[in-house]
Amino acid sequence: MRPTTRLSKLQQSSLNRIVKLRILVNDIHVKDGFLGILQESKISYATIELQNMWNSFIRSFYLSCFFSATSVGGKTVSVSKRGINQRKAIDFAIKHWKPKLYARHQGNWRRRDEPPWHDPKVLLKLAQAEGFSNYQQIENAFSIPDRTLEDLPVFRNFFSHKNISSKNAAQNRATHYGISSTKRPSIILISRPYGRPQPLILDWCDHISLMVDYLCQ
């Protein structure tokens, strides 16, 4: 996912990836309270990819705003600094988030030096610091009451590491959705939250789709 001068391109690319993940998840079914190895693999992949997609979207959205991208509604984003290139924009993000961090030889940063893009506070702070003209819209988007951006990284962490600590952390989130915390994290994700017609991970897909649409409008 790359920065662009048209947020409609970023929007469509992101939504297309989410649609593919929804199709993958729709094929997962529990049998006798268990998932097969292939189905476990699918839910693991879908969770990690949904988190990766969101990280990539926010990073590209931030850079696109620096390039004065045009929104889906036809508005051009303005920033306090104009004519800045991608390297300088990332440099600003890292130094603003980690002011004591220094670049390696020749001023190069490692990808892990960059801010945790999935955290809403990152984009909010950077957009405010750089005077993004769409700051209010960004703030409104992140004010929507929902736990997706808080809980998705916890489950992604479990599937990436699969240790007792990450498993317990994921299971502890289940009760927020009216789902038993004794279930495996993969079963939790394909269980229906209380009062909802679809699995939890599909609710998360829908919420992130909503966020992408809202931010790009």
C-alpha angles and dihedrals in degrees: 000000000000135000113263141185089232117060090199088072092051090046095051094045091052095045091049090056091050092050090055091051091049090053090050093050094046088065093060118099133174117232119194090342094304141095125221120239092259092050092048087052092051095051090046091051093045093051095048092044093049089054092045091049091052092048091049093046094052093046092049092043091053092050092044090055089053088055090054094249121194116241125229087258092055100256119136116224114231126200135190092246117053131191093027119150128224095261092053091047092053090044089055092048093052096045092046092050097038107022094175094054119104127203121246125250113321091015096284121152127207117233090243089059089067121097120270094267093193090066110092090215090068097061092038093054095043094046091050094046092051096041098240108193089222094054093116091053091050091049091049091050093054092046092068105115107244138119099219098103090045099047104033093071090052092056092041088054090053094053091046096050108014099199130139094261095052091043093053092046091054095045091050089062093059096081091063086068099041091256124132113261090213092073123097113262090248091053091047090056094053093042120099115249115233110289094005126119098213141043120285095248091056089053087054091050090052093049093050090047088053091050092050091050093047095048094047096047 
